[in-house]
Amino acid sequence: MSRGNVAVFVPHVGCPHKCAFCDQRTITGSTAVPHAEDVRRVCSQALAEMDSVSESEIAFFGGSFTAIKRDYMTELLEAAAEFVGENGFKGIRLSTRPDCIDREILDILKKHGVTAIELGAQSMNDRVLELNERGHMVDDVYSAARLIKEYGFELGLQIMTGLYGSGESEEVETRRRVLEIAPDTVRIYPVCVLKGTRLAELYESGEYTLAGMDEMLDIVAADAQAFSDAGIKILRIGLHASDGVESDLVAGYYHPALGELVRGRMARAFIESHITGNSADVYCGKGMISAVIGHKKENIAYFAERGVSINIRTGDALGSKEIMIGREIYRCI
């Protein structure tokens, strides 16, 4: 097995609110609550099967980890900590809510080998957070982020584009404020409307409408470009492929290769900004040919409709994620 993080899902336990978009059982694909023996089993199996774990983390995802009962939280952390350090994983990563972070919690996390904390910010607009029944405000994100940085943890932010009540100005505001906080990492999740959620009710009643996929790709590509330019690592775009999500999806922006669609849109933007005539020679690193072509050759068609011919060539001296037009080199995510 190749290198990667080992995920332990803690589904929905600890969450003090049921957000309008959330059906955590569907998103994690699980309802089972793990205990110490489950953590040890998963970590032991990973140690046996993975080529190397020295750059990998044990990741607790699926709920608001720091909102669960203290004895249960420490039970899981103590089990995971046994596998951190010499000949083991480099640390522990977890996700939680911004209003479930304080100094007491951070002291516990530091003691047990946690290295990275991801906050589910979702939006950086108070009105959007309220409409989506998030239960916290933007100031909570700022406060939690400051504390996490102060304690020396790696800080991640998770944002959700296309939420109920969020238009272009709100998406730009979220982008600006994420850049202001300057996290180490981000995950971008264009909204998926799932059965049994408040968003599904609003969508089915016609009160909540969604922009088209094309418009959403432009928004996410702009986010990804801005974050990448600022040196913020993008860990994920879109939900993981999952039978649960696919079967419970009512509407939204789920695609099993959403990240690749966004990369194609980013490549298109670079090419378009450097075209000087009715044709362009585009040199690609080996990992960028599909992005330049676009999903189902949509980039080729896009430029053809504008009377521009794209000549794709391999650039042996380019990095895997690089594109070059003339002397201008672009590095995609």
N, C-alpha and C positions, 0 to 999 in steps of 0.2 A: 504494500500500500504506500502511495506517495505521501509527502508531507502535507499536513493540514491540521486545523484545530479539531478538537474532539468536543462535540456538542452534547450537553446534558439538558434536556428540556424540563422545565419546572412549570407546567401549563396552568396559567391563570391564577394559581394560588398567590396570595399576597396583594393582588390588584385591588385597591380600595374603590375603584370606579369601573363600571363597564362603559367604555367609550362607545360613541355612536357607530364607529367603524369596526368594532372588535367582536370577533367570534374566535377567541384564543384557541379553543379546541380544534377548530378547522386549521388555523394557521400553523400550529405546532404538529398537527396530525396525531395528537395524543391526548389522552385524558388521564393516564397513569401518573401518579405522583412518585418521583424517585426518592430513595433513601440512601444512606451511606453505602450500603452493600451494592446498590446499583451503580453508584459513582465509582466505587473500587473495581467493579466488574468491567465497566466501560473503559476505564483508564488502563487496567491490566491488559485488556484485549488490544487496545491501541498500541501499547508498548510492545506487544508481541508481534503485531502485524505491520506497523509503520516502519519505514526505512530509518527515519530519524524523528525525534520529538523535541529536540533541543531548541528549535525555533517555533514550536507550536504551543498553544495554550489550551487549557481546559475551559470550555465556554458554557456558562449557565445562561440559557435563553428561554424565552417563552412566557415569562411573567415579569412581575416587578420584584426582582430578587431581594432587594433590601427592605421590602414591605412585609415579607413573610415573618412568621414568629421567630424570635431570636434563637431559641434552642434548635429549631429546625434549620435555620440558616447556618448556624455554627456546625451542626451535624454534617451538612453537605460540604461546607468549607474545610472542615477538619479532614474529611475523607479525601477531598481533592488535594489538599496540601501535602498529603503523604507522597504524592507523585510529582511534586514540584521541587526543582533544585538539581543537584548533581545526578546526572544520568536520567533525568526526568524532563518534564515539561518546563518551559521558561516562566510560566505563570498562569494566572486564572483571570478570565475575562467574564464580565457579566453585564446584563442590561437591566435597567430600572427606570423609575419615574423621577423627574427632577425634584418633586416635592417629597421624595423619600430618601433624601441625602442630608445628613448632618454630621457633625464631628464625631459623635459617638459611633455612628455606623462606619465612618471612614476609618476610625481607629481599629474596629473589628476587622474590616477588610484588609487593612495594612498588615495586621498581625498574622493573617492567614494566607498571605502570599498572593493576594489579588494584585494584578498589574494594570488592568484596563477596565474602565467603566464607561458603558455607553448609555446615554440618556435618550429616552424617547421624547424628543421635543415636539415632533410632528409638524407644528406650525410655530412661527414666531410672531403671530398676530393674536392678540387677546380675544378679539371677536370670533375668529375662526375656532380657537380653542374652546370657547364657551358654546358655540353652536354645535360642536362635535362632542360635547359633554366630556371634555378631557379632564376637568377637575383640578387643573393647575393653571397658572398664568405664565406669561413670558418672563417676568421677574424671577420666577422659580428656576427657570433654565439658567439665567445669568448667575444667580446665587450658587446653584449647585455646581455649575461649571467652574466658578472661581475657587470653590472649596476643593474640588477634585484636582485642579491644577496645583493648588497650594500644597496638597498632600503628595504630589509627585506621581499621581496615576496618569496613565495614558487616557485622554478624554476622547470619547466618540459621541457624535450626535446622530440621531436618526430622524429624518424628516419624511413627511408624507405629502406629496403633491396632489392637487386636485380635490382636496377635502370640501365638504359642504360649506359654502360661503366664501371660498377662496378663489379669487380671480387673479388676473395678471398682476395687479398692484400688490396683492397679498403675497403672491409667490416671490416677487422681487424683494419685498420686505423681508421675507424669511431668508432668502439668499444673502441679503446684505447683513442681516444680524448674525447669521451663522459665520460669515466671514469676519465679523467684528469679534465674535467669541474666539475664533481661530482654534477649533478642535484639531486633534491629531488625525482623526478619521471621521468619515461620514458614511451613512447608508441612506440611499434615496429610494423610497417606496411609493411610486405612483399608486393612488388609491385603488383598492379592489373592494367592490360592494358585495358582501357575502350574505347569504340567506340567514334570516334570524336576527339581523342587526337593525339598529335604528336607521342607519343609512339606507338599507334596503327598503324600509317603509317609506322613507322620504323620496327615494328614487321611484318606487312603484306608484306613489301618489302624484308624481310629476313636480313635486316641490324642489327636488334636487336633480339638476341636469348636469351632464358631463360634457366637457369639451371633447372634440375628436382626438383620436390617437395621434394624428399628425401634429396637432397643436401641443399635445402633451409631450411628445418627443422633442419638440423645439424647446419647451420649458426645461425639461430634464437635461438636455444637452447643454443649455446655457448654465444650469447649475453645475453640472459636471466640469465644464470648462473653467468656470470661475473658481471652483474649489481646487481643481488641479493646478491652476495658475498660482494659487495661494499656497501650494505645497501641502494641501490637505489630501490624505490618501482616501480614495473611494473604495470601500470594502465591498459594496454590493449595490446594484441597481435592480429593483424589482424583487418580488417574492420568489423563493425557490420553487422549482417545478414540484408540484404536489397534486396527487389525485384528489385530496381533500379540497384544496382551493379550487381546482378545475370543476369539480362536481357541485360545489356550493356557490360558485361565482354567479352573481346576478348581472353585474355590469362592471365597468372599470377597465383598468389598463394591465391586466395580466397577460404576459407572454413568456413562454419558457426561455426565450433568448432576448429578453428586453434589453439587457446590457449591450448586446451586439447591435440591436436597432439604434440605440443611443450613440454608440461608437460610429455607426454609419452616418448619423446625422451630424456628428462633430466633424467627421472627415469631409462631408459635403460642404459645411460652412467654411472650412479652411480652403478647400479648392475654389469655391465660389469667390472668396475674397482675393484670390490671386490669379484669376483668369484675366488675361489682357486682350484676348481675341476670340476667334470662334473655335479654338482648339487649345488643349493643354496636355502636356506630357507630365504625367503624375508618376513619380518613382516611389515604390512602396517597399517597406520592410516586409519580411515574410508573413508577419502577423497582421498586416493591414490590408491585404488584397481584398478580402471579403468585405471589409468596412468601406473601402473606396467604391467597390461595385454596388454595395447596398443590398439590403434584403430583397430577394427576388429581382435583383438588378434595378432597384428603384432609383439609385443615384445616376446610373447611366441614362435611364429614361428621363429623369429630372433635367439633366443638362441637355439631352437631345431635344426636349421640348423648347429649350431656349436657344437652340441652334448652335450648341457647343458640343464638340466631340472630345471625349476624354480618352487619351491614349495611356493605358496602364502599363507600366514597365517595372521590372524588379530592380531594386537598388541594393546591390550586394553589400555596399558599405553602410547601409542604414540599419538602425536598430529595428528589432521586431515590430515595435509600435510606432515607427516613424514614417512620415510621408514627406516628400520633397517636390517642390515646384520651383524651377529655376534654382536659386540659391537659398530659398526659404525652406527651412525644415520645421515640421510640426510633429510633436510627440503626443500621441493620443493616450487615453487612459488604458 
